[in-house]
């Protein structure tokens, strides 16, 4: 098993953000935070962790509302 660094976790988190997997991105930012060598990187990782946790909640609620709307539309078309 390789020793993963702050940069490894940060890069993975960024990839998860691009994939809109905000819950996983938050998890990787949290791991990066604990491996940060200095305060600046630790604070940056913490900010991104919190931001992605919020994005996950918003994205999930948007998908839920959209799904309900689509189901309602389908039921009305029957």
Secondary structure, DSSP 4 states (H G I P E B T S, - for coil): -----HHHHHHHHHHHHHTT-HHHHHHHHHHHHHH-SSHHHHHHHHHHHHHHHHHHHHHHHHHHHHHHHHHHHHHHH-
